[in-house]
Amino acid sequence: MTDNADLAALIRTIPDYPKPGILFRDVSTLLLDGPGFRATIDRMAAMVAPDTTLIAGIEARGFVVAAGLSYALGLGKLMLRKPGKLPGEKIGTDYALEYGTDRIEMHVGHVRDGQKVLLVDDLIATGGTALAGVDLITRGGGIVEQALFIVDLPDLGGAAKLRAKGIKVDCLIDFEGD
């Protein structure tokens, strides 16, 4: 496997966003590059555990990654949504962000008991959103043994929090010092 420097070079860094001192890693520039996006999905697909039966994507950029992986692997895609977006019976969980709180929800019955679900998003920072996703999937009856991200900001500790819960975390790119 490559070291993914080619993909890292496609990710724009925006200094001082959303506040001074923060380096925002903007994956939208990677998604704009067709060959780069294809390589991203291909490389991520190669990392997915073979017993995975469902891909869960976190709104919003996680939907893009999950859709690409679902297509590449021929698996279904579960959407973990922001509040007010799901019309049917749902469960939700609140979680802390670096700058406040948020909530994600999923439809009841969209995960089968014991189903192996891969959690994906574009980036993991503090891990609050990913941990909320694991909570939802688990409460819905699924099993999350692996989480997959394009980018990890390891200094913020999110991937370590998932690993502490026994979840295998894979990322294509680490931006240390952020």
C-alpha positions as a Markdown table, in Angstrom:
| # | Residue | x | y | z |
|---|---|---|---|---|
| 1 | Met | 0.0 | 0.0 | 0.0 |
| 2 | Thr | 1.1 | 3.6 | -0.6 |
| 3 | Asp | 1.8 | 6.1 | 2.1 |
| 4 | Asn | -1.1 | 8.2 | 0.8 |
| 5 | Ala | 1.1 | 11.3 | 0.4 |
| 6 | Asp | -0.6 | 11.8 | -3.0 |
| 7 | Leu | -4.0 | 12.0 | -1.3 |
| 8 | Ala | -2.8 | 14.2 | 1.6 |
| 9 | Ala | -1.5 | 16.7 | -1.0 |
| 10 | Leu | -5.1 | 17.0 | -2.3 |
| 11 | Ile | -6.4 | 18.1 | 1.1 |
| 12 | Arg | -6.6 | 21.9 | 1.6 |
| 13 | Thr | -5.5 | 23.3 | 5.0 |
| 14 | Ile | -7.3 | 26.4 | 6.1 |
| 15 | Pro | -5.5 | 28.2 | 9.0 |
| 16 | Asp | -7.5 | 29.8 | 11.9 |
| 17 | Tyr | -10.8 | 28.2 | 11.1 |
| 18 | Pro | -13.2 | 27.9 | 12.9 |
| 19 | Lys | -11.1 | 29.9 | 15.4 |
| 20 | Pro | -7.6 | 31.3 | 15.7 |
| 21 | Gly | -4.9 | 28.6 | 16.1 |
| 22 | Ile | -6.9 | 25.8 | 14.4 |
| 23 | Leu | -5.7 | 24.2 | 11.1 |
| 24 | Phe | -8.9 | 23.0 | 9.4 |
| 25 | Arg | -8.3 | 20.0 | 7.1 |
| 26 | Asp | -10.7 | 20.4 | 4.2 |
| 27 | Val | -11.3 | 17.1 | 2.4 |
| 28 | Ser | -13.7 | 18.8 | -0.1 |
| 29 | Thr | -10.7 | 19.5 | -2.3 |
| 30 | Leu | -9.8 | 15.8 | -2.3 |
| 31 | Leu | -13.5 | 15.0 | -3.3 |
| 32 | Leu | -13.2 | 17.5 | -6.2 |
| 33 | Asp | -10.4 | 15.4 | -7.7 |
| 34 | Gly | -11.9 | 12.5 | -9.6 |
| 35 | Pro | -8.8 | 10.2 | -9.6 |
| 36 | Gly | -8.0 | 11.2 | -6.0 |
| 37 | Phe | -11.5 | 10.4 | -4.8 |
| 38 | Arg | -11.4 | 7.1 | -6.7 |
| 39 | Ala | -8.1 | 6.2 | -5.2 |
| 40 | Thr | -9.4 | 7.1 | -1.7 |
| 41 | Ile | -12.4 | 4.8 | -2.0 |
| 42 | Asp | -10.3 | 2.0 | -3.5 |
| 43 | Arg | -7.7 | 2.2 | -0.7 |
| 44 | Met | -10.3 | 2.4 | 2.0 |
| 45 | Ala | -12.3 | -0.6 | 0.5 |
| 46 | Ala | -9.1 | -2.7 | 0.7 |
| 47 | Met | -9.1 | -2.0 | 4.5 |
| 48 | Val | -12.6 | -3.2 | 5.2 |
| 49 | Ala | -13.0 | -6.4 | 7.2 |
| 50 | Pro | -14.5 | -9.2 | 5.0 |
| 51 | Asp | -17.3 | -10.0 | 7.4 |
| 52 | Thr | -18.7 | -6.4 | 7.2 |
| 53 | Thr | -22.3 | -6.4 | 6.1 |
| 54 | Leu | -23.3 | -2.7 | 6.3 |
| 55 | Ile | -21.6 | 0.7 | 5.9 |
| 56 | Ala | -22.7 | 3.5 | 8.3 |
| 57 | Gly | -21.9 | 7.0 | 7.2 |
| 58 | Ile | -22.2 | 10.1 | 9.5 |
| 59 | Glu | -23.9 | 13.2 | 8.0 |
| 60 | Ala | -22.7 | 14.9 | 5.9 |
| 61 | Arg | -19.3 | 14.2 | 4.4 |
| 62 | Gly | -19.4 | 10.7 | 5.8 |
| 63 | Phe | -22.3 | 10.0 | 3.5 |
| 64 | Val | -20.0 | 10.6 | 0.5 |
| 65 | Val | -17.4 | 8.2 | 1.8 |
| 66 | Ala | -20.0 | 5.6 | 2.8 |
| 67 | Ala | -21.7 | 5.7 | -0.5 |
| 68 | Gly | -18.5 | 5.2 | -2.4 |
| 69 | Leu | -17.6 | 2.2 | -0.2 |
| 70 | Ser | -21.1 | 0.8 | -0.3 |
| 71 | Tyr | -20.9 | 0.8 | -4.1 |
| 72 | Ala | -17.4 | -0.6 | -4.3 |
| 73 | Leu | -18.2 | -3.4 | -1.9 |
| 74 | Gly | -21.8 | -4.1 | -2.9 |
| 75 | Leu | -23.0 | -3.4 | 0.7 |
| 76 | Gly | -25.9 | -1.4 | 2.0 |
| 77 | Lys | -25.5 | 2.1 | 3.5 |
| 78 | Leu | -26.9 | 3.3 | 6.8 |
| 79 | Met | -27.3 | 7.0 | 7.3 |
| 80 | Leu | -26.6 | 8.5 | 10.7 |
| 81 | Arg | -28.5 | 11.8 | 10.4 |
| 82 | Lys | -28.7 | 15.2 | 12.1 |
| 83 | Pro | -32.0 | 15.9 | 14.0 |
| 84 | Gly | -35.2 | 16.5 | 12.1 |
| 85 | Lys | -34.1 | 14.6 | 8.9 |
| 86 | Leu | -35.7 | 11.2 | 9.5 |
| 87 | Pro | -39.4 | 10.7 | 9.0 |
| 88 | Gly | -39.9 | 7.3 | 10.7 |
| 89 | Glu | -39.4 | 5.9 | 14.1 |
| 90 | Lys | -35.8 | 6.7 | 15.2 |
| 91 | Ile | -33.4 | 6.6 | 18.1 |
| 92 | Gly | -30.8 | 9.3 | 18.8 |
| 93 | Thr | -27.9 | 10.2 | 20.9 |
| 94 | Asp | -26.5 | 13.6 | 22.0 |
| 95 | Tyr | -22.7 | 14.1 | 22.1 |
| 96 | Ala | -20.2 | 16.8 | 22.9 |
| 97 | Leu | -18.3 | 18.7 | 20.2 |
| 98 | Glu | -15.2 | 20.8 | 20.7 |
| 99 | Tyr | -17.4 | 23.9 | 20.5 |
| 100 | Gly | -20.8 | 22.7 | 21.9 |
| 101 | Thr | -23.1 | 19.7 | 21.6 |
| 102 | Asp | -24.9 | 18.0 | 18.7 |
| 103 | Arg | -27.1 | 15.0 | 18.1 |
| 104 | Ile | -27.3 | 12.2 | 15.5 |
| 105 | Glu | -30.2 | 9.8 | 14.8 |
| 106 | Met | -31.0 | 6.7 | 12.9 |
| 107 | His | -34.1 | 4.8 | 11.9 |
| 108 | Val | -35.2 | 2.0 | 14.2 |
| 109 | Gly | -34.9 | -1.4 | 12.4 |
| 110 | His | -32.3 | -0.4 | 9.9 |
| 111 | Val | -29.7 | -2.5 | 11.7 |
| 112 | Arg | -30.3 | -6.2 | 12.3 |
| 113 | Asp | -29.3 | -7.8 | 15.6 |
| 114 | Gly | -25.7 | -9.0 | 15.4 |
| 115 | Gln | -25.0 | -7.3 | 12.1 |
| 116 | Lys | -21.4 | -6.2 | 11.5 |
| 117 | Val | -21.4 | -2.5 | 10.7 |
| 118 | Leu | -18.5 | -0.4 | 9.6 |
| 119 | Leu | -18.6 | 3.2 | 10.8 |
| 120 | Val | -17.1 | 5.7 | 8.3 |
| 121 | Asp | -16.6 | 9.5 | 8.2 |
| 122 | Asp | -14.2 | 11.8 | 6.4 |
| 123 | Leu | -12.2 | 12.8 | 9.5 |
| 124 | Ile | -11.8 | 11.9 | 13.1 |
| 125 | Ala | -10.8 | 14.6 | 15.6 |
| 126 | Thr | -12.0 | 14.4 | 19.2 |
| 127 | Gly | -14.1 | 11.3 | 18.5 |
| 128 | Gly | -17.4 | 12.6 | 19.8 |
| 129 | Thr | -19.4 | 12.1 | 16.6 |
| 130 | Ala | -17.9 | 8.7 | 16.0 |
| 131 | Leu | -18.5 | 7.5 | 19.5 |
| 132 | Ala | -22.1 | 8.7 | 19.2 |
| 133 | Gly | -22.4 | 6.7 | 16.0 |
| 134 | Val | -21.1 | 3.5 | 17.7 |
| 135 | Asp | -23.6 | 4.1 | 20.5 |
| 136 | Leu | -26.5 | 4.3 | 18.0 |
| 137 | Ile | -25.5 | 1.3 | 16.0 |
| 138 | Thr | -25.0 | -0.8 | 19.2 |
| 139 | Arg | -28.3 | 0.3 | 20.6 |
| 140 | Gly | -29.9 | -0.7 | 17.3 |
| 141 | Gly | -28.5 | -4.2 | 17.7 |
| 142 | Gly | -25.4 | -3.9 | 15.4 |
| 143 | Ile | -21.8 | -4.6 | 16.2 |
| 144 | Val | -19.1 | -2.1 | 15.4 |
| 145 | Glu | -15.7 | -3.7 | 15.3 |
| 146 | Gln | -14.1 | -1.3 | 12.8 |
| 147 | Ala | -14.2 | 2.4 | 12.0 |
| 148 | Leu | -12.6 | 4.0 | 8.9 |
| 149 | Phe | -11.7 | 7.6 | 8.1 |
| 150 | Ile | -9.8 | 9.4 | 5.4 |
| 151 | Val | -8.1 | 11.7 | 7.9 |
| 152 | Asp | -7.1 | 11.3 | 11.6 |
| 153 | Leu | -6.0 | 14.2 | 13.8 |
| 154 | Pro | -4.2 | 11.9 | 16.3 |
| 155 | Asp | -3.3 | 14.7 | 18.7 |
| 156 | Leu | -7.0 | 15.3 | 19.4 |
| 157 | Gly | -7.4 | 11.6 | 20.6 |
| 158 | Gly | -10.6 | 10.5 | 18.9 |
| 159 | Ala | -9.1 | 7.4 | 17.3 |
| 160 | Ala | -7.6 | 6.4 | 20.7 |
| 161 | Lys | -11.0 | 6.7 | 22.3 |
| 162 | Leu | -12.5 | 4.3 | 19.7 |
| 163 | Arg | -9.6 | 1.9 | 20.2 |
| 164 | Ala | -10.1 | 2.0 | 24.0 |
| 165 | Lys | -13.6 | 0.6 | 23.2 |
| 166 | Gly | -12.1 | -2.3 | 21.3 |
| 167 | Ile | -12.8 | -0.8 | 17.8 |
| 168 | Lys | -10.2 | -1.2 | 15.1 |
| 169 | Val | -9.5 | 2.2 | 13.6 |
| 170 | Asp | -8.0 | 2.7 | 10.2 |
| 171 | Cys | -7.2 | 6.0 | 8.5 |
| 172 | Leu | -5.5 | 6.8 | 5.2 |
| 173 | Ile | -3.8 | 10.0 | 6.4 |
| 174 | Asp | -2.6 | 11.3 | 9.8 |
| 175 | Phe | -2.1 | 15.0 | 10.3 |
| 176 | Glu | -0.1 | 15.2 | 13.5 |
| 177 | Gly | 0.3 | 18.4 | 15.5 |
| 178 | Asp | -3.3 | 19.6 | 14.8 |
